């Protein structure tokens, strides 16, 4: 009962609309995550925590998207039409690079090197997947946006490797980093968490460089930024703004890392602007069928209903892992089956629904899209 009251209350502040808008934000596209089933078995056998907690399903099922994964996803999205006769859409919140493990090892962990994610696709024989990113964008069903340069806290990771951290080294030898650390230190997946306040300077360069690489790879500037795992020092918002980001994803209660164990809380709501003119978009629904064992369709429908009750768009948090079959094809098949079930239920329950990308929603909130701002 308390949880329901909190969810109702959290939908009160911010921008409102009578329109039934549904946005699906799907994180992690482009990141390697688990390199192979063999790597999973190797690190598990070495005692690393890869199957426990929130990260377990990612390590078990999440890897680079193949041509087959994207084709099946696009077919599912296109099969269900909204009130404007448009298919469902995924905002593909993506990374543009991964570590170059060979070069980092050659430098004895003293210097970081990365490769564009397109190079990683080639390395894993999935280069034929990248043309589908453009096809999906041209069809306006798969809209790449910015998740960071890599899904990795570079400074914390290098310090662990340099110190001889056995778990970090075992994972490194298998081309992964996304296990749960047992020492209680910040997670390597949280790219912009601040272990040390002095790390902020490099993070600013990473955001700047990542946005430039995004434009180089995709041929357009990103407009929307979702920080990996959530943590972000707010000085990085200005760097992102300078790089073309006009919409920022944020938790409704942002715990801002300040470094050296210090944090501060900031309250956010959909439509709120920061001092750089960026508009916050907050999530209020969740769809994570991969490995959940729960009825994600009905729980997500209930959250959508609650959003619409308070005249809010339904901004659904999902992740790439739900739609990936490279490590277990049954995972993709189940995820897409559940997605189709969810989308079909949405259009049946709310015939006037409109599917949008995050930036399309942002344009309506800010009235950048005057024709559709009604």
N, C-alpha and C positions, 0 to 999 in steps of 0.2 A: 504493500500500500504506500509506504514512504517513497519507494523508488518511483512509483507512478506519479505521485505528487511532485517529486523533483523534476521528472521529465516534463510534466505539464508546465511547471513554473519556468523551466529553462526555455520553453518555446514562447514565452510572453514578450521579452524585449526585442526590439529591432524592426526591420522592414517587414511590411505586410502586403498581401495581395489576395484578391478573391480568386485568382487563377490557380488552377491545380497543376503546379509545376513539379516535375520529378527529375532530379539530377543524380546520376550514378558516378561517384568518384572512385576510381580503381587505382590503387597505389602499386608501385614497385616495378613497373615495366622497364626493361632494359638492364636491371641488375642481375648478376649471375645467381645469387643466393646459393642453392645446393648444386654443385658442379656435376654430380652423377650419383647413381645409386651406390656405386662402389665407394665413392668418397663418404657417403652417409654411413655405410657399414664400417669403414675404416675408423672414422672419428668416434663412432658409437663404441666400437670395440676398445678404443683407447681411453674410454671413460668420460668423454666430453658429453655435456648435457645438451643433446640435440633433439631429444624426444619428449622433453618435459616443458610444462608451462605454456605460455602464450606463443612461444616461438616454435613449438614442436611441429605443428602442421606445416609451417613454412619449410622447415628443414626436410620434412618427409616428402612434400609434394611440389615445392616451388622451385622453378628453374627458368631458364630463358624460354620465351614463347616461340614456338615453331610456326611454320607456314600453316600446318594443319590446325594448330591451336587457334590461330587468328581467323582462318577460314571458317571454322566451326562457330567461333564467337560471333563473327559478322553475320552468319546465316541466322543465328538465334536472334540477334538484335533486329535484323531486318524483317523477321517473321511476324513481329507484333507492331501494329501501327497506332499512333495516338490520334487525337481529335483533328490534327492537321494532316493526317495521312502520312506522317513521318515515322520512321522506325525508331526504336529505342537507341540511346547513345551512351557511350562510355567516355568519360574524361580520363584519358590514360595518363595518370600522373607518373612521370617517368624519369629515370636516371640516364645520363648521357655517357657515362664511363664506368669502367671497372678497373681494379688494380692490375698492373702488369706484373704478375708474380715473378716471372723470370728475371726481369730487370731489377726488381726490388731485392731479390735474393743475391743477384750478382753484385749489388752494392752493399751486401751484408747488412741490410735493413737500415742503412744510414740515410737513405734518400727514397722518397716516394716517387713512383712512376705509375701512370695510368694509360689505358688505351680506350679509344672511343668504343661505345657498346657495339657499334657495327663491326669493329675488329673482333670483339668477343664472339659475336654471332658467327663470323668466319671460322674462328678457332674451334667452335663446337658444331661446325657443319650446318649452320642454320642461317646462312647469308640470304637464302631465298625468302626469309621471313620479312626482311626490311621493306621490300617494295609494297608489302601489304599495309605497312604503316601509312604510306602515302595514299594508297587506295582507300583505306578506311577514313582518312581525313577528307579526301575528296568527296566521299559519299556522306560525310558529316555524321558518321556513326562511331568513329574512333578518333578522339581529339587529343593528341599528345600535349601535355603541359609539364611544368618543371617540378621535380621532386628533389633536385640537387644534382651535383656533379656525379657523385657516387653515394651509395647507401652505406657509408662507412665513415666512422670518426677517425680520420687519418692519424692525428697526433697521438691519441690514446692507443691506437693499434700499433703504431711504430714504437712507442715507448715500451709496450708489452713485449714486442718482438726483440727489441734491443736488450731488454733485461733478461732474456732467456726464458720467458713465460712458456712452460711446456705445453699447455693447452693451446695457446695462440700459435705456437710453432707447428704442432700437429695439424691444426686446422689449415694453416698456411700451406703446408706440404700437400694438402688436398684441395687447394685453390678455393678455400672458403674462410669466412670469418664470423658468420652469423649464429654462433652458438651462445648459450646462456653462460655467462661468466660466474664462477663460483666464489670469486673474491669480493663480490659486492660492489665492484667498481662500475663505472658507467658502461653501458652496453656499446659494443662497436657499431651496431646498426644505427644508433642515434647520431647521425652525422654532425649535427650542430649543437649537441650537448657540449657543455664546457667543463672539462676536467680541470683545466687551469685557466685563469683569466687571460693569461698571455696567449692562449690558443686563438683568441678572437681575431687577431690580425690575419692569421692564415685563413681562417674561415671566410673573412671578407674577400680574400683573393679567390677562394674556391667558388663562392657564389658568382663573382664577376666572371671568372673563367668558365664556369659551368653554363652560364647563360649565353656566353659567346659561342660555346661549342654546340649548345642546343640549336641556335640559329644556323650555324654552319651545317649541321647534320640534317635539319628538317626544312631549312629554307624560309623560316619565318621566326619571329620573336615569340617567346613564351609570354603569356599575359598573367598566368595564374601559378602560384607557388605554394606547394604543400610540404613543409619541412618533414624529413623522415623521422618517424616515431614521435614527432611533436615538438621536442625542445628546440628553442631558437632564441638567441639573444637578440633583442629588438634593434640593436644597431645594424643588424644584417638586413632589416627591412629597407633601409635607405639604399644600401648597395643593390638590393633587388629592384627597387624603384628606378634607380639610375640605369639598370639593365633592361627596363621595359615592363617590369611586373606591376600590374595595376590592381590585381586581386590577390589577397592573401588568405589562405586557410588558417584557421586558428581554433583551438579548443575554446569553449565558452569561458572556462577559467584557465587562463594560460599561466603555467608555472615557468617563468623566464629564468634560464640559467645565467648566473653571473660569474661563475667560476669559483674554484676552491671550496665547493660545497655550499655556496650561497645562492639563494633564489629570491624572486619576488613574484607576487601574483598580480595578474592584470585581468580585468573583466572585459569580455568581448561579446558582441552579438552580431547577427547578420545585418549587413548594411552599415555598420559602424566604420568610420574612416579614421586612419591614423594621421600623424603629422606630415606624412609624405603624400597624402592624397590617395593612398591605397584603401580599398574597401575590403572588409573582412567577410568571408563566407564561412559559416559554421555548419557542421554536420549535425543531423538530428535523427538519423536512422542507420541501421546496420544490416548488412546482408553478407554473411560469411559461412556458406554451407560447407566449405572444405573441412572435412574431419571433425565437424562440430557435433554430429549426432543429435542435433536439435532441430526443431521445426522453424528453420530460419525464414521461410516464406511467410507464415502467419505472424511471427513476431515482427518482421519488417512491415507487413501490412498494417499492423497495429500502430507502429511508429509513424507511418505515413498518415494514417487517419488522425493521429494526434497533431501532427504538423498542420494538416489542412483545417483541423478544428480551430487552431489559433491563427489561421490565414497566413501560414508560412509555407514556403516551398519545402518539399521533402528532399533533403540532400543526403543521399545514401552513401555510407562508407563501405567500400568493398576492397578487395585486394586481388592482384593478379593470380595468386595461388588458387583461387576458386575455379579458374578456367584453364589450367595448365595440365597437360597430359604427358609431358616428357619423362617424368619419373614413375607415373602411374596413370595410365589412360583412363582408368575408372574414376579417378578424381575429376578429370575434365568432364567426362560424360555426366557424372552426377551434378557437378556445378552448373553446367549448361541446362540440364533438365530442370533444376531448381530455378534457374534464372528465367527460363521460358514460363514456368509455372507462375513465378512472381509477376512477370510482365503481363501475362494474360489476365491474372487476377486484378491487376491495377486498372487496365483498360475496361474491364467488365464492371468494376465497382465505381470507377470514376470516368465515365465516357468522355468528359471534357478535359481529360488530362493532356498535358503537353510535356514531351520529353525534351530536355535541353542539356547542353554542356555547361560546365561551370562558368565559362566566360560569357556564354549567351545569357545565363542568369545574371551575372555581374553587370552586363550591358543594360539589362532591363532595370535592375536596382538603381544604377547610376544614371539611367536615362540616356546612356550613350546610344542605345537603339531606340530612337524616338518613335519609329513606326510601330514597334511592338510594345512600347511602354504604356500599358493601359490597365 
